[in-house]
Each structure stands twice: as structure tokens, then as C-alpha cells.
């Protein structure tokens, strides 16, 4: 289980918004990007995160559209 102290330090790597705990994953409170937690270790790799419903790519995220985050085009 992720402690409240650790959760308060973690932010979404895309738009730097706070994360919330949702069962066995962390969810960005702004864009909805979901990060898996395995063996109590959050996987914060954007490339391995689950996109929120309605998004087909990282470019569709709210934080990218607002200019607060950038997607590497390479």
C-alpha cells in the first residue's frame, strides 16, 4: 500500500498535477492518466501508463492540449 506521505509527494509526470489512489493504480487528478502499482511500487513511466477513456494518444490529454505538458514526437 502506498503511504499518504508518498502519495502527497508524487505528481503526474505529464502536467505535474496531484495523483489520487484508485485501488491498484495512481490516477492523475487533471488528465486521468493511470499508473499501475506492482508490489507497492508505482510505475510512473508515461509510455506504460493507461490512457483515460476517450483518449487515443498522449496528445489527447488535457494537460498537453493546454500547453502544460509536451509529447516527445520522436
PyMOL Python script that loads the backbone (N, CA, C, O; Angstrom):
from pymol import cmd

cmd.read_pdbstr("""\
ATOM      1  N   UNK A   1       0.839  -1.182   0.000  1.00  0.00           N
ATOM      2  CA  UNK A   1       0.000   0.000   0.000  1.00  0.00           C
ATOM      3  C   UNK A   1       0.884   1.246   0.000  1.00  0.00           C
ATOM      4  O   UNK A   1       1.870   1.313   0.734  1.00  0.00           O
ATOM      5  N   UNK A   2       0.539   2.203  -0.802  1.00  0.00           N
ATOM      6  CA  UNK A   2       1.286   3.454  -0.867  1.00  0.00           C
ATOM      7  C   UNK A   2       0.852   4.348   0.299  1.00  0.00           C
ATOM      8  O   UNK A   2      -0.338   4.554   0.533  1.00  0.00           O
ATOM      9  N   UNK A   3       1.832   4.863   1.011  1.00  0.00           N
ATOM     10  CA  UNK A   3       1.514   5.709   2.165  1.00  0.00           C
ATOM     11  C   UNK A   3       0.999   7.067   1.708  1.00  0.00           C
ATOM     12  O   UNK A   3       1.282   7.511   0.595  1.00  0.00           O
ATOM     13  N   UNK A   4       0.248   7.711   2.572  1.00  0.00           N
ATOM     14  CA  UNK A   4      -0.258   9.059   2.287  1.00  0.00           C
ATOM     15  C   UNK A   4       0.898  10.039   2.106  1.00  0.00           C
ATOM     16  O   UNK A   4       0.814  10.972   1.307  1.00  0.00           O
ATOM     17  N   UNK A   5       1.974   9.820   2.851  1.00  0.00           N
ATOM     18  CA  UNK A   5       3.146  10.694   2.745  1.00  0.00           C
ATOM     19  C   UNK A   5       3.763  10.608   1.346  1.00  0.00           C
ATOM     20  O   UNK A   5       4.073  11.633   0.738  1.00  0.00           O
ATOM     21  N   UNK A   6       3.938   9.391   0.841  1.00  0.00           N
ATOM     22  CA  UNK A   6       4.475   9.221  -0.510  1.00  0.00           C
ATOM     23  C   UNK A   6       3.506   9.774  -1.542  1.00  0.00           C
ATOM     24  O   UNK A   6       3.921  10.457  -2.479  1.00  0.00           O
ATOM     25  N   UNK A   7       2.240   9.492  -1.385  1.00  0.00           N
ATOM     26  CA  UNK A   7       1.230   9.972  -2.326  1.00  0.00           C
ATOM     27  C   UNK A   7       1.238  11.499  -2.416  1.00  0.00           C
ATOM     28  O   UNK A   7       1.029  12.063  -3.490  1.00  0.00           O
ATOM     29  N   UNK A   8       1.478  12.160  -1.291  1.00  0.00           N
ATOM     30  CA  UNK A   8       1.491  13.622  -1.291  1.00  0.00           C
ATOM     31  C   UNK A   8       2.695  14.196  -2.041  1.00  0.00           C
ATOM     32  O   UNK A   8       2.681  15.365  -2.426  1.00  0.00           O
ATOM     33  N   UNK A   9       3.725  13.395  -2.248  1.00  0.00           N
ATOM     34  CA  UNK A   9       4.920  13.841  -2.960  1.00  0.00           C
ATOM     35  C   UNK A   9       4.868  13.566  -4.463  1.00  0.00           C
ATOM     36  O   UNK A   9       5.530  14.244  -5.249  1.00  0.00           O
ATOM     37  N   UNK A  10       4.086  12.579  -4.850  1.00  0.00           N
ATOM     38  CA  UNK A  10       4.034  12.168  -6.258  1.00  0.00           C
ATOM     39  C   UNK A  10       3.118  13.072  -7.070  1.00  0.00           C
ATOM     40  O   UNK A  10       2.059  13.489  -6.603  1.00  0.00           O
ATOM     41  N   UNK A  11       3.544  13.365  -8.294  1.00  0.00           N
ATOM     42  CA  UNK A  11       2.719  14.121  -9.234  1.00  0.00           C
ATOM     43  C   UNK A  11       2.771  13.432 -10.588  1.00  0.00           C
ATOM     44  O   UNK A  11       3.657  12.617 -10.845  1.00  0.00           O
ATOM     45  N   UNK A  12       1.833  13.755 -11.437  1.00  0.00           N
ATOM     46  CA  UNK A  12       1.798  13.203 -12.783  1.00  0.00           C
ATOM     47  C   UNK A  12       3.021  13.711 -13.547  1.00  0.00           C
ATOM     48  O   UNK A  12       3.293  14.912 -13.532  1.00  0.00           O
ATOM     49  N   UNK A  13       3.755  12.837 -14.204  1.00  0.00           N
ATOM     50  CA  UNK A  13       4.922  13.279 -14.953  1.00  0.00           C
ATOM     51  C   UNK A  13       4.583  14.124 -16.182  1.00  0.00           C
ATOM     52  O   UNK A  13       5.470  14.767 -16.743  1.00  0.00           O
ATOM     53  N   UNK A  14       3.347  14.135 -16.602  1.00  0.00           N
ATOM     54  CA  UNK A  14       2.963  14.932 -17.769  1.00  0.00           C
ATOM     55  C   UNK A  14       2.695  16.382 -17.375  1.00  0.00           C
ATOM     56  O   UNK A  14       3.435  17.271 -17.796  1.00  0.00           O
ATOM     57  N   UNK A  15       1.670  16.643 -16.588  1.00  0.00           N
ATOM     58  CA  UNK A  15       1.276  18.012 -16.272  1.00  0.00           C
ATOM     59  C   UNK A  15       1.548  18.430 -14.845  1.00  0.00           C
ATOM     60  O   UNK A  15       1.174  19.529 -14.436  1.00  0.00           O
ATOM     61  N   UNK A  16       2.203  17.556 -14.075  1.00  0.00           N
ATOM     62  CA  UNK A  16       2.588  17.832 -12.680  1.00  0.00           C
ATOM     63  C   UNK A  16       1.410  18.018 -11.729  1.00  0.00           C
ATOM     64  O   UNK A  16       1.558  18.651 -10.684  1.00  0.00           O
ATOM     65  N   UNK A  17       0.245  17.479 -12.074  1.00  0.00           N
ATOM     66  CA  UNK A  17      -0.927  17.541 -11.201  1.00  0.00           C
ATOM     67  C   UNK A  17      -0.829  16.456 -10.120  1.00  0.00           C
ATOM     68  O   UNK A  17      -0.150  15.449 -10.318  1.00  0.00           O
ATOM     69  N   UNK A  18      -1.493  16.652  -8.993  1.00  0.00           N
ATOM     70  CA  UNK A  18      -1.504  15.626  -7.940  1.00  0.00           C
ATOM     71  C   UNK A  18      -2.125  14.325  -8.444  1.00  0.00           C
ATOM     72  O   UNK A  18      -2.887  14.309  -9.411  1.00  0.00           O
ATOM     73  N   UNK A  19      -1.777  13.247  -7.766  1.00  0.00           N
ATOM     74  CA  UNK A  19      -2.316  11.926  -8.080  1.00  0.00           C
ATOM     75  C   UNK A  19      -3.233  11.478  -6.958  1.00  0.00           C
ATOM     76  O   UNK A  19      -3.078  11.885  -5.806  1.00  0.00           O
ATOM     77  N   UNK A  20      -4.186  10.637  -7.310  1.00  0.00           N
ATOM     78  CA  UNK A  20      -5.044  10.029  -6.283  1.00  0.00           C
ATOM     79  C   UNK A  20      -4.928   8.517  -6.409  1.00  0.00           C
ATOM     80  O   UNK A  20      -4.665   7.987  -7.488  1.00  0.00           O
ATOM     81  N   UNK A  21      -5.126   7.846  -5.309  1.00  0.00           N
ATOM     82  CA  UNK A  21      -5.060   6.396  -5.279  1.00  0.00           C
ATOM     83  C   UNK A  21      -6.410   5.827  -5.658  1.00  0.00           C
ATOM     84  O   UNK A  21      -7.431   6.205  -5.083  1.00  0.00           O
ATOM     85  N   UNK A  22      -6.423   4.911  -6.629  1.00  0.00           N
ATOM     86  CA  UNK A  22      -7.648   4.268  -7.091  1.00  0.00           C
ATOM     87  C   UNK A  22      -7.384   2.775  -7.172  1.00  0.00           C
ATOM     88  O   UNK A  22      -6.895   2.281  -8.187  1.00  0.00           O
ATOM     89  N   UNK A  23      -7.708   2.057  -6.104  1.00  0.00           N
ATOM     90  CA  UNK A  23      -7.449   0.623  -5.973  1.00  0.00           C
ATOM     91  C   UNK A  23      -5.973   0.312  -6.181  1.00  0.00           C
ATOM     92  O   UNK A  23      -5.164   0.596  -5.298  1.00  0.00           O
ATOM     93  N   UNK A  24      -5.598  -0.258  -7.317  1.00  0.00           N
ATOM     94  CA  UNK A  24      -4.210  -0.673  -7.533  1.00  0.00           C
ATOM     95  C   UNK A  24      -3.512   0.177  -8.583  1.00  0.00           C
ATOM     96  O   UNK A  24      -2.690  -0.316  -9.356  1.00  0.00           O
ATOM     97  N   UNK A  25      -3.851   1.455  -8.600  1.00  0.00           N
ATOM     98  CA  UNK A  25      -3.189   2.365  -9.538  1.00  0.00           C
ATOM     99  C   UNK A  25      -3.299   3.793  -9.031  1.00  0.00           C
ATOM    100  O   UNK A  25      -4.122   4.114  -8.173  1.00  0.00           O
ATOM    101  N   UNK A  26      -2.441   4.640  -9.590  1.00  0.00           N
ATOM    102  CA  UNK A  26      -2.481   6.068  -9.300  1.00  0.00           C
ATOM    103  C   UNK A  26      -3.100   6.754 -10.511  1.00  0.00           C
ATOM    104  O   UNK A  26      -2.800   6.406 -11.653  1.00  0.00           O
ATOM    105  N   UNK A  27      -3.955   7.721 -10.256  1.00  0.00           N
ATOM    106  CA  UNK A  27      -4.664   8.409 -11.332  1.00  0.00           C
ATOM    107  C   UNK A  27      -4.402   9.904 -11.217  1.00  0.00           C
ATOM    108  O   UNK A  27      -4.530  10.487 -10.141  1.00  0.00           O
ATOM    109  N   UNK A  28      -4.033  10.522 -12.343  1.00  0.00           N
ATOM    110  CA  UNK A  28      -3.822  11.960 -12.362  1.00  0.00           C
ATOM    111  C   UNK A  28      -5.162  12.660 -12.151  1.00  0.00           C
ATOM    112  O   UNK A  28      -6.155  12.329 -12.798  1.00  0.00           O
ATOM    113  N   UNK A  29      -5.178  13.624 -11.244  1.00  0.00           N
ATOM    114  CA  UNK A  29      -6.422  14.337 -10.938  1.00  0.00           C
ATOM    115  C   UNK A  29      -6.811  15.311 -12.037  1.00  0.00           C
ATOM    116  O   UNK A  29      -7.933  15.817 -12.044  1.00  0.00           O
ATOM    117  N   UNK A  30      -5.901  15.582 -12.967  1.00  0.00           N
ATOM    118  CA  UNK A  30      -6.214  16.510 -14.055  1.00  0.00           C
ATOM    119  C   UNK A  30      -6.532  15.792 -15.360  1.00  0.00           C
ATOM    120  O   UNK A  30      -7.617  15.964 -15.916  1.00  0.00           O
ATOM    121  N   UNK A  31      -5.592  14.986 -15.851  1.00  0.00           N
ATOM    122  CA  UNK A  31      -5.769  14.394 -17.182  1.00  0.00           C
ATOM    123  C   UNK A  31      -6.309  12.970 -17.146  1.00  0.00           C
ATOM    124  O   UNK A  31      -6.761  12.461 -18.171  1.00  0.00           O
ATOM    125  N   UNK A  32      -6.271  12.317 -15.987  1.00  0.00           N
ATOM    126  CA  UNK A  32      -6.817  10.970 -15.869  1.00  0.00           C
ATOM    127  C   UNK A  32      -5.869   9.852 -16.251  1.00  0.00           C
ATOM    128  O   UNK A  32      -6.270   8.689 -16.245  1.00  0.00           O
ATOM    129  N   UNK A  33      -4.621  10.163 -16.584  1.00  0.00           N
ATOM    130  CA  UNK A  33      -3.630   9.143 -16.902  1.00  0.00           C
ATOM    131  C   UNK A  33      -3.498   8.215 -15.703  1.00  0.00           C
ATOM    132  O   UNK A  33      -3.472   8.681 -14.563  1.00  0.00           O
ATOM    133  N   UNK A  34      -3.413   6.901 -15.943  1.00  0.00           N
ATOM    134  CA  UNK A  34      -3.395   5.920 -14.861  1.00  0.00           C
ATOM    135  C   UNK A  34      -2.078   5.150 -14.845  1.00  0.00           C
ATOM    136  O   UNK A  34      -1.616   4.652 -15.871  1.00  0.00           O
ATOM    137  N   UNK A  35      -1.492   5.066 -13.661  1.00  0.00           N
ATOM    138  CA  UNK A  35      -0.205   4.418 -13.466  1.00  0.00           C
ATOM    139  C   UNK A  35      -0.377   3.198 -12.573  1.00  0.00           C
ATOM    140  O   UNK A  35      -0.941   3.292 -11.483  1.00  0.00           O
ATOM    141  N   UNK A  36       0.108   2.061 -13.036  1.00  0.00           N
ATOM    142  CA  UNK A  36      -0.020   0.810 -12.290  1.00  0.00           C
ATOM    143  C   UNK A  36       0.872   0.814 -11.060  1.00  0.00           C
ATOM    144  O   UNK A  36       1.910   1.476 -11.025  1.00  0.00           O
ATOM    145  N   UNK A  37       0.447   0.061 -10.052  1.00  0.00           N
ATOM    146  CA  UNK A  37       1.246  -0.158  -8.844  1.00  0.00           C
ATOM    147  C   UNK A  37       1.457  -1.663  -8.728  1.00  0.00           C
ATOM    148  O   UNK A  37       0.495  -2.429  -8.674  1.00  0.00           O
ATOM    149  N   UNK A  38       2.713  -2.079  -8.689  1.00  0.00           N
ATOM    150  CA  UNK A  38       3.021  -3.501  -8.536  1.00  0.00           C
ATOM    151  C   UNK A  38       3.993  -3.667  -7.374  1.00  0.00           C
ATOM    152  O   UNK A  38       5.018  -2.989  -7.307  1.00  0.00           O
ATOM    153  N   UNK A  39       3.669  -4.558  -6.478  1.00  0.00           N
ATOM    154  CA  UNK A  39       4.488  -4.794  -5.288  1.00  0.00           C
ATOM    155  C   UNK A  39       4.751  -3.496  -4.526  1.00  0.00           C
ATOM    156  O   UNK A  39       5.863  -3.258  -4.053  1.00  0.00           O
ATOM    157  N   UNK A  40       3.722  -2.666  -4.415  1.00  0.00           N
ATOM    158  CA  UNK A  40       3.772  -1.385  -3.703  1.00  0.00           C
ATOM    159  C   UNK A  40       4.707  -0.354  -4.348  1.00  0.00           C
ATOM    160  O   UNK A  40       5.098   0.616  -3.700  1.00  0.00           O
ATOM    161  N   UNK A  41       5.067  -0.560  -5.615  1.00  0.00           N
ATOM    162  CA  UNK A  41       5.934   0.370  -6.336  1.00  0.00           C
ATOM    163  C   UNK A  41       5.162   0.929  -7.522  1.00  0.00           C
ATOM    164  O   UNK A  41       4.761   0.177  -8.410  1.00  0.00           O
ATOM    165  N   UNK A  42       4.948   2.253  -7.544  1.00  0.00           N
ATOM    166  CA  UNK A  42       4.242   2.841  -8.682  1.00  0.00           C
ATOM    167  C   UNK A  42       5.124   2.895  -9.919  1.00  0.00           C
ATOM    168  O   UNK A  42       6.293   3.273  -9.843  1.00  0.00           O
ATOM    169  N   UNK A  43       4.561   2.518 -11.050  1.00  0.00           N
ATOM    170  CA  UNK A  43       5.251   2.605 -12.331  1.00  0.00           C
ATOM    171  C   UNK A  43       4.867   3.940 -12.956  1.00  0.00           C
ATOM    172  O   UNK A  43       3.777   4.078 -13.512  1.00  0.00           O
ATOM    173  N   UNK A  44       5.751   4.909 -12.868  1.00  0.00           N
ATOM    174  CA  UNK A  44       5.453   6.264 -13.322  1.00  0.00           C
ATOM    175  C   UNK A  44       5.927   6.534 -14.752  1.00  0.00           C
ATOM    176  O   UNK A  44       6.036   7.691 -15.157  1.00  0.00           O
ATOM    177  N   UNK A  45       6.206   5.492 -15.507  1.00  0.00           N
ATOM    178  CA  UNK A  45       6.618   5.657 -16.897  1.00  0.00           C
ATOM    179  C   UNK A  45       5.401   6.006 -17.747  1.00  0.00           C
ATOM    180  O   UNK A  45       4.440   5.240 -17.819  1.00  0.00           O
ATOM    181  N   UNK A  46       5.453   7.151 -18.379  1.00  0.00           N
ATOM    182  CA  UNK A  46       4.329   7.617 -19.192  1.00  0.00           C
ATOM    183  C   UNK A  46       4.039   6.625 -20.314  1.00  0.00           C
ATOM    184  O   UNK A  46       2.877   6.382 -20.642  1.00  0.00           O
ATOM    185  N   UNK A  47       5.073   6.058 -20.894  1.00  0.00           N
ATOM    186  CA  UNK A  47       4.913   5.114 -22.001  1.00  0.00           C
ATOM    187  C   UNK A  47       4.137   3.856 -21.601  1.00  0.00           C
ATOM    188  O   UNK A  47       3.559   3.186 -22.457  1.00  0.00           O
ATOM    189  N   UNK A  48       4.121   3.538 -20.316  1.00  0.00           N
ATOM    190  CA  UNK A  48       3.440   2.339 -19.836  1.00  0.00           C
ATOM    191  C   UNK A  48       2.132   2.662 -19.114  1.00  0.00           C
ATOM    192  O   UNK A  48       1.446   1.756 -18.641  1.00  0.00           O
ATOM    193  N   UNK A  49       1.784   3.940 -19.028  1.00  0.00           N
ATOM    194  CA  UNK A  49       0.549   4.353 -18.346  1.00  0.00           C
ATOM    195  C   UNK A  49      -0.661   4.037 -19.221  1.00  0.00           C
ATOM    196  O   UNK A  49      -0.561   3.923 -20.443  1.00  0.00           O
ATOM    197  N   UNK A  50      -1.789   3.902 -18.564  1.00  0.00           N
ATOM    198  CA  UNK A  50      -3.058   3.641 -19.249  1.00  0.00           C
ATOM    199  C   UNK A  50      -3.752   4.977 -19.522  1.00  0.00           C
ATOM    200  O   UNK A  50      -3.919   5.801 -18.623  1.00  0.00           O
ATOM    201  N   UNK A  51      -4.144   5.169 -20.760  1.00  0.00           N
ATOM    202  CA  UNK A  51      -4.820   6.405 -21.141  1.00  0.00           C
ATOM    203  C   UNK A  51      -6.235   6.438 -20.582  1.00  0.00           C
ATOM    204  O   UNK A  51      -6.866   5.389 -20.450  1.00  0.00           O
ATOM    205  N   UNK A  52      -6.742   7.613 -20.252  1.00  0.00           N
ATOM    206  CA  UNK A  52      -8.131   7.699 -19.795  1.00  0.00           C
ATOM    207  C   UNK A  52      -9.089   7.438 -20.954  1.00  0.00           C
ATOM    208  O   UNK A  52      -8.717   7.536 -22.124  1.00  0.00           O
ATOM    209  N   UNK A  53     -10.296   7.113 -20.612  1.00  0.00           N
ATOM    210  CA  UNK A  53     -11.330   6.844 -21.606  1.00  0.00           C
ATOM    211  C   UNK A  53     -11.489   8.054 -22.534  1.00  0.00           C
ATOM    212  O   UNK A  53     -11.546   9.194 -22.073  1.00  0.00           O
ATOM    213  N   UNK A  54     -11.560   7.799 -23.823  1.00  0.00           N
ATOM    214  CA  UNK A  54     -11.737   8.869 -24.802  1.00  0.00           C
ATOM    215  C   UNK A  54     -10.440   9.404 -25.373  1.00  0.00           C
ATOM    216  O   UNK A  54     -10.459  10.139 -26.360  1.00  0.00           O
ATOM    217  N   UNK A  55      -9.310   9.049 -24.770  1.00  0.00           N
ATOM    218  CA  UNK A  55      -8.005   9.475 -25.293  1.00  0.00           C
ATOM    219  C   UNK A  55      -7.415   8.329 -26.111  1.00  0.00           C
ATOM    220  O   UNK A  55      -7.418   7.173 -25.689  1.00  0.00           O
ATOM    221  N   UNK A  56      -6.916   8.677 -27.275  1.00  0.00           N
ATOM    222  CA  UNK A  56      -6.320   7.657 -28.137  1.00  0.00           C
ATOM    223  C   UNK A  56      -4.803   7.742 -28.152  1.00  0.00           C
ATOM    224  O   UNK A  56      -4.131   6.811 -28.596  1.00  0.00           O
ATOM    225  N   UNK A  57      -4.258   8.857 -27.669  1.00  0.00           N
ATOM    226  CA  UNK A  57      -2.809   9.032 -27.571  1.00  0.00           C
ATOM    227  C   UNK A  57      -2.514  10.075 -26.499  1.00  0.00           C
ATOM    228  O   UNK A  57      -3.416  10.763 -26.021  1.00  0.00           O
ATOM    229  N   UNK A  58      -1.250  10.180 -26.132  1.00  0.00           N
ATOM    230  CA  UNK A  58      -0.854  11.174 -25.132  1.00  0.00           C
ATOM    231  C   UNK A  58      -1.191  12.589 -25.597  1.00  0.00           C
ATOM    232  O   UNK A  58      -1.439  13.466 -24.771  1.00  0.00           O
ATOM    233  N   UNK A  59      -1.204  12.815 -26.887  1.00  0.00           N
ATOM    234  CA  UNK A  59      -1.525  14.139 -27.435  1.00  0.00           C
ATOM    235  C   UNK A  59      -2.945  14.582 -27.104  1.00  0.00           C
ATOM    236  O   UNK A  59      -3.244  15.776 -27.132  1.00  0.00           O
ATOM    237  N   UNK A  60      -3.820  13.629 -26.791  1.00  0.00           N
ATOM    238  CA  UNK A  60      -5.218  13.935 -26.479  1.00  0.00           C
ATOM    239  C   UNK A  60      -5.423  14.370 -25.026  1.00  0.00           C
ATOM    240  O   UNK A  60      -6.516  14.812 -24.675  1.00  0.00           O
ATOM    241  N   UNK A  61      -4.401  14.256 -24.175  1.00  0.00           N
ATOM    242  CA  UNK A  61      -4.549  14.586 -22.760  1.00  0.00           C
ATOM    243  C   UNK A  61      -4.795  16.079 -22.569  1.00  0.00           C
ATOM    244  O   UNK A  61      -4.276  16.907 -23.318  1.00  0.00           O
ATOM    245  N   UNK A  62      -5.591  16.408 -21.561  1.00  0.00           N
ATOM    246  CA  UNK A  62      -5.936  17.805 -21.267  1.00  0.00           C
ATOM    247  C   UNK A  62      -4.698  18.661 -21.025  1.00  0.00           C
ATOM    248  O   UNK A  62      -4.624  19.791 -21.507  1.00  0.00           O
ATOM    249  N   UNK A  63      -3.727  18.135 -20.286  1.00  0.00           N
ATOM    250  CA  UNK A  63      -2.532  18.923 -19.960  1.00  0.00           C
ATOM    251  C   UNK A  63      -1.691  19.216 -21.203  1.00  0.00           C
ATOM    252  O   UNK A  63      -1.029  20.252 -21.266  1.00  0.00           O
ATOM    253  N   UNK A  64      -1.707  18.337 -22.170  1.00  0.00           N
ATOM    254  CA  UNK A  64      -0.976  18.566 -23.423  1.00  0.00           C
ATOM    255  C   UNK A  64      -1.717  19.625 -24.247  1.00  0.00           C
ATOM    256  O   UNK A  64      -1.099  20.537 -24.796  1.00  0.00           O
ATOM    257  N   UNK A  65      -3.029  19.499 -24.327  1.00  0.00           N
ATOM    258  CA  UNK A  65      -3.829  20.475 -25.077  1.00  0.00           C
ATOM    259  C   UNK A  65      -3.730  21.870 -24.501  1.00  0.00           C
ATOM    260  O   UNK A  65      -3.817  22.851 -25.239  1.00  0.00           O
ATOM    261  N   UNK A  66      -3.551  21.974 -23.198  1.00  0.00           N
ATOM    262  CA  UNK A  66      -3.442  23.280 -22.540  1.00  0.00           C
ATOM    263  C   UNK A  66      -2.026  23.850 -22.613  1.00  0.00           C
ATOM    264  O   UNK A  66      -1.795  24.997 -22.228  1.00  0.00           O
ATOM    265  N   UNK A  67      -1.083  23.054 -23.104  1.00  0.00           N
ATOM    266  CA  UNK A  67       0.286  23.512 -23.222  1.00  0.00           C
ATOM    267  C   UNK A  67       1.111  23.331 -21.960  1.00  0.00           C
ATOM    268  O   UNK A  67       2.234  23.829 -21.886  1.00  0.00           O
ATOM    269  N   UNK A  68       0.579  22.627 -20.964  1.00  0.00           N
ATOM    270  CA  UNK A  68       1.300  22.402 -19.706  1.00  0.00           C
ATOM    271  C   UNK A  68       2.218  21.193 -19.763  1.00  0.00           C
ATOM    272  O   UNK A  68       3.035  20.987 -18.865  1.00  0.00           O
ATOM    273  N   UNK A  69       2.087  20.395 -20.811  1.00  0.00           N
ATOM    274  CA  UNK A  69       2.924  19.207 -20.987  1.00  0.00           C
ATOM    275  C   UNK A  69       3.199  19.043 -22.473  1.00  0.00           C
ATOM    276  O   UNK A  69       2.423  19.491 -23.317  1.00  0.00           O
ATOM    277  N   UNK A  70       4.301  18.403 -22.774  1.00  0.00           N
ATOM    278  CA  UNK A  70       4.663  18.170 -24.172  1.00  0.00           C
ATOM    279  C   UNK A  70       4.851  16.688 -24.405  1.00  0.00           C
ATOM    280  O   UNK A  70       5.268  15.953 -23.511  1.00  0.00           O
ATOM    281  N   UNK A  71       4.538  16.254 -25.620  1.00  0.00           N
ATOM    282  CA  UNK A  71       4.721  14.875 -26.016  1.00  0.00           C
ATOM    283  C   UNK A  71       5.940  14.816 -26.925  1.00  0.00           C
ATOM    284  O   UNK A  71       6.051  15.576 -27.888  1.00  0.00           O
ATOM    285  N   UNK A  72       6.843  13.913 -26.609  1.00  0.00           N
ATOM    286  CA  UNK A  72       8.039  13.748 -27.429  1.00  0.00           C
ATOM    287  C   UNK A  72       7.620  13.129 -28.758  1.00  0.00           C
ATOM    288  O   UNK A  72       7.057  12.034 -28.787  1.00  0.00           O
ATOM    289  N   UNK A  73       7.891  13.819 -29.841  1.00  0.00           N
ATOM    290  CA  UNK A  73       7.469  13.374 -31.177  1.00  0.00           C
ATOM    291  C   UNK A  73       8.368  12.327 -31.784  1.00  0.00           C
ATOM    292  O   UNK A  73       8.054  11.811 -32.856  1.00  0.00           O
ATOM    293  N   UNK A  74       9.489  11.985 -31.140  1.00  0.00           N
ATOM    294  CA  UNK A  74      10.413  11.008 -31.737  1.00  0.00           C
ATOM    295  C   UNK A  74       9.972   9.594 -31.559  1.00  0.00           C
ATOM    296  O   UNK A  74      10.653   8.673 -32.011  1.00  0.00           O
TER     297      UNK A  74
END
""", "prot")
cmd.dss("prot")
cmd.show_as("cartoon", "prot")
cmd.util.cbc("prot")
cmd.orient("prot")
